[in-house]
Amino acid sequence: MSIGRKVLDLLKDEINEADYNRYIKQVSYCTEHSKSDLARFNAPNLLIANWVKTKYSNKIAHLFELKTGVRPQIEIGLPQKRNKLKASKKPEDIATHNKPVTHSLLNPSYTFENFVEGSSNNFAYVAAENVAKAPGAIYNPLFIYGGVGLGKTHLLQAIGNYNQNLGKSVIYTTVEQFINDFTRHIRNGTMDRFREKYRLCDLLLIDDIQFLSGKTQTQEEFFHTFNELKDANKQIILTADRKPKEIAGIEDRLISRFEWGLLADIQAPELETKIAIIKKKCEINHVLLNNEVIEYIATVIDSNAREIEGILNKLHGFSRMMNKDLTLEFTKDVLKDHIKEKRDNITVEDIIKVVSKELNIKPSEIRSKSRTKNIVYARRVAIFLTRTLTQNTMPELAKYYGMKDHTSVSHTMKAIEKLLKEDANFKLKIDELTNKITSNE
């Protein structure tokens, strides 16, 4: 067995099984082109080469060092064709540890082939496919919006993967990563490198653009980046949880540019599409479920594709661990615990802690009888989030917050829901609080 094969076998024990089976298993060690200080691996395509290189090249190099005492440079590329004359290596055919093909990680499993198309997402799917085939020529920018877990990121990265596989320069990033990158380059005085990175690519893909809200300095930089790319006919694709005009805290000149191209929304999938998504996820994750179980899952869980994948992984894991078939009865038992657990993870105390910190109110004041305006505001927000994110009933909330009865809670809920529809800034604040609470689960 070659040293490279031994290293990949060691890697199997250190990473999750899904990554190993999907990606590492398809990589082979190239003895012919490897040396003591260089380890060359071949992958079936550039997507897998880039994925393995970006995520595991450091770990592979470390395992080589443990086995041989030498830490080699890691190359992961495509098999080289044998010609009579020795051909030079093309830069696009090799993904090296020191020379990344892309500045950001694209998940190779996010492809158009793996996306389940239905009436709820057909428009966005067709738009994304057209943009992928003719970047910069039509629908620039493409702005995809919709709720959490409905497939925005999948379509965004499918465009990126399609073009990266053609050798084009693709940058995929979240707004949070963009802001952190901007801040770091400002601090280090290296803005020329930042601009070179984001303005010289063929396609710029940015996830969750709504979180650019309120970031004035970053918006200024992004405004100029957008203009440079657009003038050079480079493709821009953005995602958000709502349409541009509903995003508060972003300059009008940026909002207008977001609307220059095409707006494509993704709705929650109908039952038929949800069933198709579950079947596709089963196929990708090698989970065998009969139609009865698939239909049951589709009727009892949310439309979030990420939750669907999590459910399937849990069912598969429990089935193997307990050596039981994935029957309807077994599935109901597992999902009962999962659904209850999902909401039970968040407590009233968790919510009050986040709300009080963000709104600069003492936790004790939220539960007090004070009628001070800012305390009443914080209390109403806390009640709304508690009712939304936990299983507490209205009478339980009335008792906890010292209110007269459940009708007081009902009036609070209606008032907050009215504000959400009328005030975009308030909706943004509720979204931010929700994100902070759920991330602390």
Backbone torsions as a table, in degrees:
resi	resn	phi	psi	omega
1	MET	NA	132.9	-179.1
2	SER	-69.4	159.4	179.2
3	ILE	-62.3	-35.8	178.9
4	GLY	-65.0	-39.9	178.2
5	ARG	-66.0	-39.1	178.1
6	LYS	-62.8	-40.1	179.8
7	VAL	-64.4	-42.5	179.1
8	LEU	-65.7	-33.6	175.9
9	ASP	-66.7	-37.7	176.2
10	LEU	-66.4	-38.2	-179.9
11	LEU	-62.2	-32.5	-178.9
12	LYS	-56.9	-34.4	-177.7
13	ASP	-79.8	-9.4	-173.6
14	GLU	-111.5	-6.1	-179.0
15	ILE	-125.5	169.7	-178.7
16	ASN	-72.9	152.3	-173.4
17	GLU	-62.0	-36.6	-177.9
18	ALA	-63.5	-45.9	179.0
19	ASP	-62.6	-40.1	-178.6
20	TYR	-64.1	-47.6	-176.4
21	ASN	-68.8	-37.0	-176.3
22	ARG	-77.9	-37.1	-169.6
23	TYR	-120.7	-57.8	-174.5
24	ILE	-61.1	-37.0	-177.9
25	LYS	-62.6	-23.4	-178.1
26	GLN	-91.8	-0.1	-178.7
27	VAL	-99.0	139.0	179.2
28	SER	-125.1	146.5	-179.8
29	TYR	-80.5	132.9	-179.0
30	CYS	-102.0	95.0	-178.6
31	THR	-62.9	-37.9	-175.4
32	GLU	-60.1	-37.3	-174.8
33	HIS	-108.3	14.0	178.9
34	SER	-103.9	150.7	177.2
35	LYS	-134.2	-177.1	-178.4
36	SER	-63.4	-33.6	-178.5
37	ASP	-105.8	10.4	179.8
38	LEU	-144.8	123.3	177.5
39	ALA	-114.4	117.1	-176.9
40	ARG	-106.8	130.3	176.2
41	PHE	-122.7	148.5	176.7
42	ASN	-108.6	140.4	177.4
43	ALA	-122.8	156.8	-177.6
44	PRO	-70.7	-22.7	177.5
45	ASN	-156.0	168.9	-175.6
46	LEU	-67.3	-31.8	-179.7
47	LEU	-59.8	-47.6	179.6
48	ILE	-69.1	-38.4	178.1
49	ALA	-58.8	-47.0	-178.7
50	ASN	-67.3	-39.6	179.8
51	TRP	-61.9	-50.9	-178.4
52	VAL	-64.7	-42.9	-179.9
53	LYS	-59.9	-48.3	-176.3
54	THR	-67.8	-42.6	-171.7
55	LYS	-88.5	-31.5	-169.3
56	TYR	-128.3	3.6	-177.2
57	SER	-63.3	-38.1	178.3
58	ASN	-63.6	-43.4	-179.1
59	LYS	-67.5	-39.1	178.1
60	ILE	-63.7	-44.0	178.7
61	ALA	-61.2	-40.4	179.6
62	HIS	-64.2	-40.8	179.4
63	LEU	-67.1	-35.6	173.6
64	PHE	-61.3	-42.2	-178.8
65	GLU	-63.6	-38.2	178.4
66	LEU	-65.8	-35.6	-176.8
67	LYS	-82.8	-35.8	-171.6
68	THR	-116.8	-15.3	-176.5
69	GLY	86.0	-2.7	179.7
70	VAL	-122.5	132.7	177.8
71	ARG	-95.9	105.6	-175.7
72	PRO	-85.1	163.9	167.8
73	GLN	-74.9	140.6	-177.6
74	ILE	-104.4	123.4	173.2
75	GLU	-113.6	133.4	175.7
76	ILE	-132.2	114.2	-175.2
77	GLY	-144.5	-162.8	179.5
78	LEU	-94.6	151.4	177.6
79	PRO	-57.4	135.1	-178.9
80	GLN	-85.8	135.4	178.4
81	LYS	-75.0	141.2	179.5
82	ARG	-86.5	119.3	176.6
83	ASN	-118.8	160.9	177.3
84	LYS	-61.8	-42.3	174.8
85	LEU	-95.5	135.9	-177.2
86	LYS	-68.1	113.5	-178.6
87	ALA	-83.3	146.4	177.2
88	SER	-76.7	153.8	-179.0
89	LYS	-75.1	132.3	176.3
90	LYS	-80.5	137.8	-178.5
91	PRO	-57.0	-34.5	-176.4
92	GLU	-76.7	-10.2	-178.8
93	ASP	-90.9	-3.5	-176.7
94	ILE	-131.0	132.5	173.1
95	ALA	-109.8	109.2	-177.5
96	THR	-103.8	162.2	179.9
97	HIS	-66.2	-31.5	-175.3
98	ASN	-94.1	-11.2	-176.5
99	LYS	-131.9	83.7	-177.6
100	PRO	-68.6	142.9	178.6
101	VAL	-77.1	-32.0	-179.4
102	THR	-135.4	153.3	-178.2
103	HIS	-80.6	-12.1	-175.5
104	SER	-137.6	162.6	-175.1
105	LEU	-88.3	118.3	172.1
106	LEU	-100.4	132.5	178.1
107	ASN	-80.7	115.3	-175.5
108	PRO	-65.4	-14.3	178.6
109	SER	-80.0	-10.9	176.9
110	TYR	-86.3	89.8	179.1
111	THR	-126.9	167.2	176.9
112	PHE	-66.6	-32.9	-179.8
113	GLU	-65.0	-31.8	-178.0
114	ASN	-89.9	-1.3	-179.2
115	PHE	-89.6	131.8	-179.9
116	VAL	-91.8	115.2	-176.8
117	GLU	-90.6	138.2	177.2
118	GLY	-152.4	-179.2	-177.5
119	SER	-63.3	-25.2	-177.8
120	SER	-76.4	-19.0	-175.9
121	ASN	-134.0	6.9	-173.6
122	ASN	-58.5	-42.8	-177.1
123	PHE	-63.2	-46.2	-179.8
124	ALA	-65.0	-38.8	179.8
125	TYR	-62.6	-48.6	-178.7
126	VAL	-63.8	-42.0	179.0
127	ALA	-61.7	-44.9	-179.2
128	ALA	-63.4	-41.0	-179.5
129	GLU	-64.9	-40.8	178.8
130	ASN	-66.1	-41.1	178.4
131	VAL	-65.0	-40.3	180.0
132	ALA	-60.6	-37.8	-176.4
133	LYS	-82.3	-20.8	179.7
134	ALA	-141.5	64.1	-177.2
135	PRO	-62.4	135.8	178.1
136	GLY	83.6	-10.2	-175.3
137	ALA	-95.8	-36.3	-179.7
138	ILE	-136.6	157.3	173.6
139	TYR	49.3	62.3	-179.5
140	ASN	-125.9	109.4	7.8
141	PRO	-84.0	163.1	167.9
142	LEU	-100.7	124.6	-176.9
143	PHE	-116.9	109.3	-178.5
144	ILE	-103.4	127.8	-179.0
145	TYR	-135.1	153.9	-179.5
146	GLY	164.2	177.9	-176.2
147	GLY	-70.0	176.9	-177.8
148	VAL	-68.1	135.7	172.5
149	GLY	73.6	19.5	-178.0
150	LEU	-96.8	-5.1	175.0
151	GLY	117.7	9.3	-179.5
152	LYS	-62.1	-49.7	-178.6
153	THR	-64.4	-36.3	178.6
154	HIS	-60.3	-49.1	179.9
155	LEU	-65.6	-39.7	179.3
156	LEU	-58.6	-49.4	-178.0
157	GLN	-75.8	-25.3	175.1
158	ALA	-62.7	-40.6	175.6
159	ILE	-61.7	-44.4	179.9
160	GLY	-63.3	-46.7	-179.1
161	ASN	-63.0	-41.8	-179.8
162	TYR	-58.8	-45.1	-176.5
163	ASN	-80.5	-33.4	177.4
164	GLN	-65.1	-35.1	178.7
165	ASN	-68.6	-17.1	175.4
166	LEU	-92.1	3.7	177.5
167	GLY	89.6	10.5	179.9
168	LYS	-85.1	155.0	-179.3
169	SER	-82.1	117.0	-175.6
170	VAL	-123.0	132.4	172.8
171	ILE	-118.5	121.3	172.7
172	TYR	-113.1	131.5	179.0
173	THR	-153.5	156.3	169.1
174	THR	-89.8	162.3	177.7
175	VAL	-61.3	-37.4	179.0
176	GLU	-59.8	-43.9	178.3
177	GLN	-66.0	-39.0	178.8
178	PHE	-61.6	-45.6	179.7
179	ILE	-64.3	-44.3	179.1
180	ASN	-62.6	-40.3	178.6
181	ASP	-63.5	-45.2	179.0
182	PHE	-60.2	-46.5	-179.1
183	THR	-62.5	-42.1	-179.1
184	ARG	-65.0	-42.7	-179.7
185	HIS	-69.9	-35.0	174.8
186	ILE	-61.0	-47.1	-178.9
187	ARG	-62.8	-37.4	-177.1
188	ASN	-89.6	-3.1	-179.8
189	GLY	67.7	35.1	-176.6
190	THR	-123.1	40.9	-176.9
191	MET	-64.0	-23.9	177.3
192	ASP	-62.8	-37.2	178.4
193	ARG	-70.1	-38.3	178.1
194	PHE	-61.1	-46.4	-177.9
195	ARG	-68.3	-36.0	177.4
196	GLU	-63.2	-40.0	-179.1
197	LYS	-64.5	-48.0	-171.3
198	TYR	-91.1	-15.4	-175.1
199	ARG	-106.2	-7.7	-177.9
200	LEU	-107.8	9.6	-179.8
201	CYS	-85.3	164.6	175.7
202	ASP	-83.6	-34.7	178.7
203	LEU	-137.4	133.3	175.4
204	LEU	-115.3	118.7	-179.0
205	LEU	-113.9	121.8	-178.2
206	ILE	-126.5	124.2	-178.9
207	ASP	-93.3	143.7	173.3
208	ASP	59.6	52.7	-176.8
209	ILE	-63.6	-17.2	-179.3
210	GLN	-62.9	-23.9	-179.0
211	PHE	-80.5	6.2	170.3
212	LEU	-79.3	-8.3	-178.7
213	SER	-55.0	130.1	176.0
214	GLY	80.1	-6.4	-178.6
215	LYS	-93.1	79.3	-171.0
216	THR	-59.5	-47.9	-176.9
217	GLN	-66.1	-41.2	178.6
218	THR	-67.4	-36.8	177.5
219	GLN	-61.7	-39.0	178.6
220	GLU	-60.9	-45.9	180.0
221	GLU	-66.1	-41.8	-179.0
222	PHE	-66.5	-34.2	177.6
223	PHE	-56.6	-47.1	-178.9
224	HIS	-72.1	-35.8	176.0
225	THR	-61.9	-45.7	178.9
226	PHE	-57.1	-48.7	-177.4
227	ASN	-62.0	-42.7	-179.3
228	GLU	-62.3	-45.6	-179.4
229	LEU	-65.7	-43.4	-178.8
230	LYS	-63.9	-43.2	179.8
231	ASP	-64.4	-28.3	-179.9
232	ALA	-91.4	9.0	-178.6
233	ASN	58.9	33.3	174.1
234	LYS	-91.1	145.6	-172.6
235	GLN	-82.8	136.4	175.9
236	ILE	-120.2	128.9	175.8
237	ILE	-128.8	129.0	-177.6
238	LEU	-125.1	150.7	171.4
239	THR	-126.1	155.5	177.2
240	ALA	-157.6	168.6	179.3
241	ASP	-89.0	-1.3	178.0
242	ARG	-155.5	167.8	-179.7
243	LYS	-69.3	156.8	-173.0
244	PRO	-52.3	-45.7	-175.5
245	LYS	-67.5	-13.8	179.4
246	GLU	-94.7	-0.5	179.2
247	ILE	-90.7	113.9	179.8
248	ALA	-80.9	155.0	172.7
249	GLY	81.4	12.9	176.1
250	ILE	-118.1	135.6	-175.2
251	GLU	-57.7	145.7	-178.3
252	ASP	-58.9	-35.6	-177.4
253	ARG	-66.9	-30.5	175.6
254	LEU	-75.4	-42.4	178.5
255	ILE	-56.5	-44.6	-178.8
256	SER	-63.5	-36.6	178.3
257	ARG	-70.1	-35.2	177.0
258	PHE	-60.8	-27.8	-176.5
259	GLU	-95.0	3.0	-179.9
260	TRP	-64.2	-36.8	-174.5
261	GLY	-94.2	-112.7	-177.0
262	LEU	-130.2	134.0	173.6
263	LEU	-99.5	126.5	-179.0
264	ALA	-130.2	120.5	-178.1
265	ASP	-101.0	153.8	174.9
266	ILE	-120.0	124.4	178.8
267	GLN	-96.3	165.8	174.5
268	ALA	-62.3	136.1	-176.0
269	PRO	-68.2	143.9	173.1
270	GLU	-72.8	171.5	-173.0
271	LEU	-56.1	-42.7	-177.3
272	GLU	-62.4	-42.8	179.5
273	THR	-68.3	-37.3	178.5
274	LYS	-62.0	-40.9	177.5
275	ILE	-62.7	-42.1	179.4
276	ALA	-64.8	-37.2	177.9
277	ILE	-63.7	-44.6	-179.5
278	ILE	-62.2	-41.6	179.2
279	LYS	-63.4	-41.4	179.2
280	LYS	-65.9	-41.7	178.4
281	LYS	-64.8	-37.3	176.7
282	CYS	-61.0	-42.8	-179.5
283	GLU	-64.1	-44.8	-178.1
284	ILE	-67.1	-40.2	-175.2
285	ASN	-94.6	6.8	177.6
286	HIS	56.7	46.0	176.9
287	VAL	-110.2	127.1	-178.5
288	LEU	-98.7	114.5	177.7
289	LEU	-130.3	142.6	176.0
290	ASN	-82.4	168.1	-174.9
291	ASN	-61.4	-34.6	179.6
292	GLU	-61.3	-44.4	179.6
293	VAL	-69.2	-42.5	179.8
294	ILE	-60.3	-44.0	-179.7
295	GLU	-66.8	-35.4	177.7
296	TYR	-64.7	-46.4	179.5
297	ILE	-58.6	-43.1	-177.5
298	ALA	-63.3	-28.8	-176.6
299	THR	-87.9	-17.8	-173.4
300	VAL	-111.8	-9.7	179.9
301	ILE	-112.8	168.3	-179.4
302	ASP	-69.2	176.6	-178.3
303	SER	-85.8	-2.6	-177.5
304	ASN	-66.0	117.3	-177.4
305	ALA	-63.5	-31.7	178.9
306	ARG	-66.5	-37.5	178.1
307	GLU	-68.1	-37.5	178.0
308	ILE	-59.1	-46.0	-179.9
309	GLU	-64.0	-39.5	178.3
310	GLY	-63.3	-41.1	178.0
311	ILE	-61.3	-45.4	-178.8
312	LEU	-63.7	-41.5	178.1
313	ASN	-62.8	-39.3	-179.8
314	LYS	-67.6	-44.4	178.6
315	LEU	-60.3	-45.4	-179.0
316	HIS	-62.8	-43.5	-179.4
317	GLY	-65.1	-44.7	179.6
318	PHE	-64.7	-39.8	-179.4
319	SER	-61.4	-44.2	-179.8
320	ARG	-69.6	-41.9	-176.9
321	MET	-66.2	-40.1	-176.6
322	MET	-95.7	-1.3	179.5
323	ASN	55.4	48.1	-179.9
324	LYS	-123.5	149.0	177.1
325	ASP	-72.6	152.5	180.0
326	LEU	-83.3	70.4	178.5
327	THR	-83.2	170.4	178.4
328	LEU	-63.7	-41.9	179.9
329	GLU	-62.3	-44.1	178.9
330	PHE	-64.1	-42.6	-179.7
331	THR	-62.4	-43.2	179.0
332	LYS	-60.9	-40.6	-179.2
333	ASP	-64.7	-45.4	179.9
334	VAL	-66.2	-44.4	-177.9
335	LEU	-69.6	-30.3	176.7
336	LYS	-59.1	-45.8	179.1
337	ASP	-67.1	-40.8	-177.0
338	HIS	-64.5	-46.4	-177.6
339	ILE	-65.6	-41.7	178.0
340	LYS	-65.7	-43.0	-177.6
341	GLU	-63.8	-36.0	-177.0
342	LYS	-59.4	-40.4	-178.5
343	ARG	-88.8	-29.7	-179.4
344	ASP	-69.3	-20.1	-178.5
345	ASN	-64.2	-25.4	-178.9
346	ILE	-100.6	127.5	179.8
347	THR	-107.3	164.1	176.8
348	VAL	-61.3	-38.0	-179.8
349	GLU	-63.5	-38.4	177.4
350	ASP	-59.4	-44.3	-177.4
351	ILE	-66.5	-45.9	-179.4
352	ILE	-63.5	-37.7	179.8
353	LYS	-60.7	-45.9	-178.8
354	VAL	-70.1	-45.4	-178.1
355	VAL	-62.3	-45.2	-178.7
356	SER	-63.6	-39.6	179.8
357	LYS	-67.4	-45.1	-176.4
358	GLU	-71.8	-31.7	-177.8
359	LEU	-101.9	8.2	175.8
360	ASN	57.4	48.0	178.9
361	ILE	-126.7	141.9	176.2
362	LYS	-69.5	141.5	177.8
363	PRO	-53.7	-38.2	-179.1
364	SER	-65.7	-30.0	-178.8
365	GLU	-70.3	-31.4	-179.7
366	ILE	-63.8	-35.1	-179.6
367	ARG	-93.2	3.8	-178.7
368	SER	-82.4	179.1	178.7
369	LYS	-93.6	5.3	-175.9
370	SER	-57.2	139.4	178.2
371	ARG	-107.2	13.2	176.3
372	THR	-59.2	138.6	-170.5
373	LYS	-54.3	-49.4	-175.9
374	ASN	-69.2	-29.8	178.0
375	ILE	-73.4	-40.9	176.8
376	VAL	-60.7	-41.8	178.5
377	TYR	-60.5	-48.7	-179.4
378	ALA	-62.8	-38.7	-179.4
379	ARG	-64.8	-43.4	-179.9
380	ARG	-64.8	-40.6	177.8
381	VAL	-62.9	-43.8	179.7
382	ALA	-62.8	-42.0	179.0
383	ILE	-62.8	-45.8	-180.0
384	PHE	-60.0	-47.3	-178.2
385	LEU	-67.5	-35.6	178.5
386	THR	-65.5	-42.8	179.5
387	ARG	-67.2	-35.8	-176.8
388	THR	-76.9	-38.8	-170.3
389	LEU	-102.6	-4.4	-179.9
390	THR	-129.6	175.0	-179.8
391	GLN	-94.5	7.8	-179.5
392	ASN	-62.8	136.5	178.8
393	THR	-80.7	167.1	179.3
394	MET	-62.4	-43.3	175.7
395	PRO	-60.0	-38.6	178.6
396	GLU	-64.3	-40.2	179.4
397	LEU	-68.4	-39.4	178.2
398	ALA	-59.4	-43.0	178.9
399	LYS	-66.6	-43.2	-176.8
400	TYR	-65.6	-41.5	-175.9
401	TYR	-92.9	7.9	175.5
402	GLY	68.6	34.9	-179.6
403	MET	-96.6	164.6	-174.2
404	LYS	-60.8	-54.2	178.2
405	ASP	-161.8	-173.7	-174.1
406	HIS	-66.0	-21.1	179.3
407	THR	-66.5	-30.1	177.3
408	SER	-65.6	-38.5	177.4
409	VAL	-66.2	-41.7	179.6
410	SER	-60.8	-42.8	178.3
411	HIS	-63.4	-39.5	178.2
412	THR	-63.1	-44.5	-179.9
413	MET	-60.3	-44.6	-179.3
414	LYS	-64.9	-39.0	179.6
415	ALA	-64.7	-42.8	-180.0
416	ILE	-67.6	-41.8	179.8
417	GLU	-63.6	-34.4	176.7
418	LYS	-66.7	-43.4	178.6
419	LEU	-62.0	-39.4	-179.5
420	LEU	-60.2	-36.8	-179.8
421	LYS	-75.9	-30.4	-172.6
422	GLU	-97.6	-24.7	-172.4
423	ASP	-123.2	105.6	-178.0
424	ALA	-64.3	-36.1	179.3
425	ASN	-65.6	-38.8	178.4
426	PHE	-66.3	-40.6	177.9
427	LYS	-61.0	-40.1	178.7
428	LEU	-62.1	-41.7	179.4
429	LYS	-64.2	-42.6	177.8
430	ILE	-62.9	-41.1	177.9
431	ASP	-61.6	-43.2	179.7
432	GLU	-64.1	-43.0	178.7
433	LEU	-63.9	-41.7	178.7
434	THR	-61.3	-43.9	178.6
435	ASN	-60.3	-43.3	-178.9
436	LYS	-66.2	-40.6	-179.4
437	ILE	-67.6	-48.4	-177.2
438	THR	-69.4	-28.0	178.8
439	SER	-74.9	-14.2	178.4
440	ASN	-96.4	10.1	-178.2
441	GLU	-57.4	NA	NA
